[in-house]
Amino acid sequence: MSAPRTYKYYEFVMAAFVTILICSNLIGPAKIAQIETPWLTALHPDWNVLVFGAGVLFFPISYVFGDILTEVYGYQRARRVIWAGFAGLAFASIMAYIVVALPPAPFWNHQAAYEIAFGSTWRIALASMFAYFCGEFVNSFVLAKMKVWTEGRNFGGRAVASTIAGEGVDSLLFYPLAFYGAGIIPDDKLPMVMVAQFVTKVGVEIVFLPLTYRIVAALKRAENEDHYDRDTNFTPFSLKA
């Protein structure tokens, strides 16, 4: 039995993926930002401002790293990283809940601010983890399948298409599960927020494409790897590489 293949940079890409995922889910969502978008009023009269969670500017970078992992190392190794990200996100959510719930010392006057920053409800935390899990696997699956179908051509088109699929699933699951009927975001504003987040996420992917191209090309050369998932078992419920 041959020894498993080892790589020089796989663990670094995994660490970057998990770090970005946890930071974008813990730091970004606490702040709701808005920018004026008068050009969208042609689509809807109420869309003169764009409201979004600040984390949306950074969360899509995890999809960029998901594309890099699948393109270079293949679906099965990307699957291990997705599970590592899920475990890290679950631990961060549990830790935040416990730390927020601990009774503050009488002289510490920042509990309210801490609760705003890190006190996500279990509904939001679970919705985030479920949407992440489904969206990342859809992203990786679509990219892996399209790579085989296109015989490795047009990475940029495949990366954007897989992000549209993955981010679409993520947005469609997260916002209704987290916010519908909760009174945090008015129900009639949810479609606008979902569309805004989806468009922004895909836009971030497109902005990063030139850099993604270079990273993918450099990793393929350095690792001497360009994996094709022709005989892959695409079940998400495995850690086999």
C-alpha positions as a printed NumPy array, in Angstrom:
array([[  0.   ,   0.   ,   0.   ],
       [  1.533,   3.313,  -1.088],
       [  1.986,   6.167,   1.367],
       [ -0.604,   8.978,   1.137],
       [  0.405,  11.951,  -1.003],
       [  1.795,  14.882,   0.959],
       [  1.657,  18.551,  -0.058],
       [  3.71 ,  21.591,   0.907],
       [  0.918,  24.162,   1.099],
       [ -2.349,  22.29 ,   1.663],
       [ -2.352,  22.916,   5.424],
       [ -1.708,  26.633,   4.902],
       [ -4.668,  26.929,   2.539],
       [ -6.807,  25.05 ,   5.08 ],
       [ -5.716,  27.41 ,   7.881],
       [ -6.514,  30.456,   5.743],
       [ -9.945,  29.078,   4.859],
       [-10.909,  28.325,   8.467],
       [ -9.568,  31.662,   9.76 ],
       [-11.508,  33.695,   7.207],
       [-14.658,  31.66 ,   7.809],
       [-14.626,  32.118,  11.596],
       [-13.663,  35.801,  11.495],
       [-16.286,  36.702,   8.907],
       [-18.98 ,  34.943,  10.929],
       [-17.981,  36.364,  14.331],
       [-16.774,  39.892,  13.539],
       [-18.853,  40.939,  10.532],
       [-22.49 ,  40.037,  11.289],
       [-22.762,  42.273,  14.383],
       [-22.668,  45.402,  12.235],
       [-25.377,  46.225,   9.697],
       [-24.098,  48.713,   7.128],
       [-25.773,  50.532,   4.273],
       [-24.764,  52.42 ,   1.151],
       [-26.878,  54.537,  -1.162],
       [-27.809,  52.807,  -4.43 ],
       [-30.075,  55.165,  -6.401],
       [-29.41 ,  53.193,  -9.608],
       [-31.387,  50.24 ,  -8.177],
       [-34.631,  52.201,  -7.891],
       [-35.361,  51.214, -11.487],
       [-35.758,  47.656, -10.205],
       [-37.669,  48.558,  -7.032],
       [-38.597,  51.981,  -5.604],
       [-37.495,  50.984,  -2.091],
       [-34.023,  49.888,  -3.191],
       [-32.45 ,  53.336,  -2.938],
       [-30.155,  52.059,  -0.184],
       [-28.335,  48.766,   0.121],
       [-28.395,  47.233,   3.598],
       [-25.975,  44.414,   4.384],
       [-24.079,  42.721,   7.165],
       [-20.491,  43.94 ,   7.133],
       [-19.216,  40.356,   7.116],
       [-20.465,  39.944,   3.558],
       [-17.344,  41.727,   2.337],
       [-15.111,  38.991,   3.761],
       [-17.181,  35.787,   3.914],
       [-16.963,  35.249,   0.106],
       [-13.184,  34.95 ,   0.427],
       [-13.815,  31.555,   2.013],
       [-15.459,  30.561,  -1.278],
       [-12.372,  31.77 ,  -3.127],
       [-10.258,  29.414,  -1.011],
       [-12.854,  26.678,  -1.521],
       [-12.412,  27.09 ,  -5.277],
       [ -8.622,  26.964,  -4.912],
       [ -8.782,  23.796,  -2.827],
       [-11.118,  21.973,  -5.195],
       [ -9.32 ,  23.109,  -8.354],
       [ -5.86 ,  22.083,  -7.148],
       [ -6.368,  19.291,  -4.617],
       [ -9.776,  17.902,  -5.591],
       [-13.181,  17.55 ,  -3.96 ],
       [-12.183,  15.001,  -1.332],
       [ -9.449,  17.149,   0.175],
       [-11.681,  20.214,  -0.063],
       [-14.32 ,  18.207,   1.811],
       [-11.927,  17.706,   4.736],
       [-11.33 ,  21.446,   4.88 ],
       [-15.079,  22.182,   4.799],
       [-15.552,  19.873,   7.771],
       [-12.643,  21.552,   9.585],
       [-14.311,  24.911,   8.967],
       [-17.632,  23.575,  10.244],
       [-15.989,  22.296,  13.442],
       [-14.185,  25.619,  13.963],
       [-17.357,  27.612,  13.387],
       [-19.309,  25.388,  15.798],
       [-16.654,  25.798,  18.513],
       [-16.517,  29.577,  18.016],
       [-20.32 ,  29.788,  18.321],
       [-20.361,  27.699,  21.521],
       [-17.479,  29.685,  23.019],
       [-19.178,  32.999,  22.21 ],
       [-22.424,  31.793,  23.798],
       [-20.677,  30.67 ,  27.015],
       [-18.523,  33.801,  27.341],
       [-21.512,  36.103,  26.806],
       [-23.605,  34.102,  29.299],
       [-21.013,  34.24 ,  32.1  ],
       [-22.089,  36.77 ,  34.772],
       [-19.979,  39.928,  34.497],
       [-18.002,  41.342,  37.383],
       [-19.792,  44.28 ,  39.087],
       [-17.092,  46.758,  38.009],
       [-17.139,  45.616,  34.336],
       [-19.613,  47.835,  32.481],
       [-19.364,  46.474,  28.935],
       [-21.718,  43.484,  29.022],
       [-24.306,  45.143,  26.766],
       [-21.724,  45.967,  24.099],
       [-20.302,  42.447,  24.331],
       [-23.752,  40.951,  23.842],
       [-24.319,  43.082,  20.742],
       [-20.974,  42.067,  19.245],
       [-20.931,  38.366,  20.095],
       [-24.387,  37.473,  21.352],
       [-25.873,  35.88 ,  18.251],
       [-28.96 ,  33.829,  19.018],
       [-28.815,  30.065,  18.593],
       [-31.25 ,  30.444,  15.695],
       [-28.785,  32.652,  13.8  ],
       [-25.782,  30.5  ,  14.723],
       [-27.459,  27.263,  13.616],
       [-28.784,  28.866,  10.431],
       [-25.286,  30.125,   9.645],
       [-23.676,  26.717,  10.146],
       [-26.341,  24.875,   8.149],
       [-26.227,  27.361,   5.269],
       [-22.415,  27.31 ,   5.249],
       [-22.344,  23.508,   5.199],
       [-24.765,  23.257,   2.264],
       [-23.354,  26.206,   0.307],
       [-19.701,  25.16 ,   0.514],
       [-20.43 ,  21.602,  -0.575],
       [-22.543,  22.821,  -3.492],
       [-19.727,  25.182,  -4.498],
       [-17.1  ,  22.442,  -4.389],
       [-19.32 ,  19.874,  -6.13 ],
       [-20.221,  22.201,  -9.013],
       [-16.607,  23.279,  -9.537],
       [-15.327,  19.686,  -9.477],
       [-17.979,  18.458, -11.926],
       [-17.5  ,  21.399, -14.281],
       [-13.73 ,  20.845, -14.294],
       [-14.263,  17.315, -15.601],
       [-16.914,  18.4  , -18.122],
       [-14.738,  21.21 , -19.509],
       [-11.494,  19.187, -19.278],
       [-10.01 ,  21.879, -17.047],
       [-10.671,  24.831, -19.317],
       [-12.045,  28.264, -18.315],
       [-11.316,  28.235, -14.593],
       [-12.716,  31.761, -14.2  ],
       [-16.107,  30.826, -15.595],
       [-16.225,  27.681, -13.507],
       [-15.258,  29.563, -10.34 ],
       [-17.989,  32.17 , -10.842],
       [-20.611,  29.548, -11.752],
       [-19.81 ,  27.449,  -8.68 ],
       [-19.926,  30.552,  -6.466],
       [-23.312,  31.543,  -7.884],
       [-24.594,  28.062,  -7.027],
       [-22.977,  27.887,  -3.583],
       [-23.712,  31.446,  -2.49 ],
       [-27.239,  31.134,  -3.868],
       [-27.891,  28.096,  -1.669],
       [-26.231,  29.805,   1.308],
       [-28.332,  32.974,   0.985],
       [-31.603,  31.158,   0.302],
       [-31.14 ,  29.034,   3.422],
       [-29.549,  31.456,   5.876],
       [-31.787,  34.523,   5.743],
       [-35.208,  32.856,   6.048],
       [-33.949,  30.4  ,   8.693],
       [-32.189,  33.103,  10.721],
       [-34.488,  36.1  ,  10.405],
       [-37.966,  35.291,   9.078],
       [-40.515,  36.222,  11.735],
       [-37.773,  37.08 ,  14.254],
       [-38.313,  40.841,  14.156],
       [-34.636,  41.585,  13.545],
       [-35.035,  42.326,   9.847],
       [-38.568,  43.208,   8.661],
       [-39.962,  40.28 ,   6.677],
       [-40.749,  42.512,   3.697],
       [-37.087,  43.62 ,   3.588],
       [-35.653,  40.1  ,   3.577],
       [-35.76 ,  39.649,  -0.231],
       [-33.846,  42.91 ,  -0.716],
       [-31.242,  41.909,   1.871],
       [-30.891,  38.434,   0.324],
       [-30.416,  39.83 ,  -3.18 ],
       [-27.965,  42.467,  -1.969],
       [-25.89 ,  39.92 ,  -0.058],
       [-25.897,  37.464,  -2.962],
       [-24.85 ,  40.072,  -5.535],
       [-22.133,  41.4  ,  -3.225],
       [-20.741,  37.924,  -2.528],
       [-20.557,  37.041,  -6.219],
       [-19.048,  40.466,  -6.914],
       [-16.268,  39.823,  -4.388],
       [-15.505,  36.519,  -6.126],
       [-15.204,  38.303,  -9.481],
       [-12.969,  41.028,  -8.022],
       [-10.626,  38.375,  -6.626],
       [-10.5  ,  36.323,  -9.848],
       [ -7.16 ,  37.683, -11.132],
       [ -5.512,  36.89 ,  -7.787],
       [ -7.26 ,  33.518,  -7.611],
       [ -5.91 ,  32.635, -11.061],
       [ -2.371,  33.353,  -9.92 ],
       [ -2.68 ,  31.422,  -6.66 ],
       [ -4.14 ,  28.397,  -8.451],
       [ -1.428,  28.418, -11.101],
       [  1.331,  28.816,  -8.495],
       [ -0.029,  26.   ,  -6.328],
       [ -0.4  ,  23.635,  -9.275],
       [  3.25 ,  24.182, -10.151],
       [  4.506,  24.003,  -6.567],
       [  2.492,  20.924,  -5.643],
       [  2.755,  19.239,  -9.056],
       [ -0.979,  18.609,  -8.732],
       [ -4.034,  19.356, -10.85 ],
       [ -6.696,  16.979,  -9.582],
       [ -9.684,  15.797, -11.638],
       [-12.605,  14.229,  -9.747],
       [-13.477,  11.582, -12.331],
       [-14.084,   8.681,  -9.921],
       [-14.841,  10.621,  -6.747],
       [-17.48 ,   9.687,  -4.198],
       [-19.192,  13.047,  -3.7  ],
       [-20.945,  12.266,  -0.429],
       [-20.328,  15.122,   2.016],
       [-20.396,  12.709,   4.964],
       [-16.838,  11.439,   4.787],
       [-13.343,  12.609,   5.716],
       [-11.584,  10.302,   3.284],
       [ -8.98 ,  12.01 ,   1.107]])
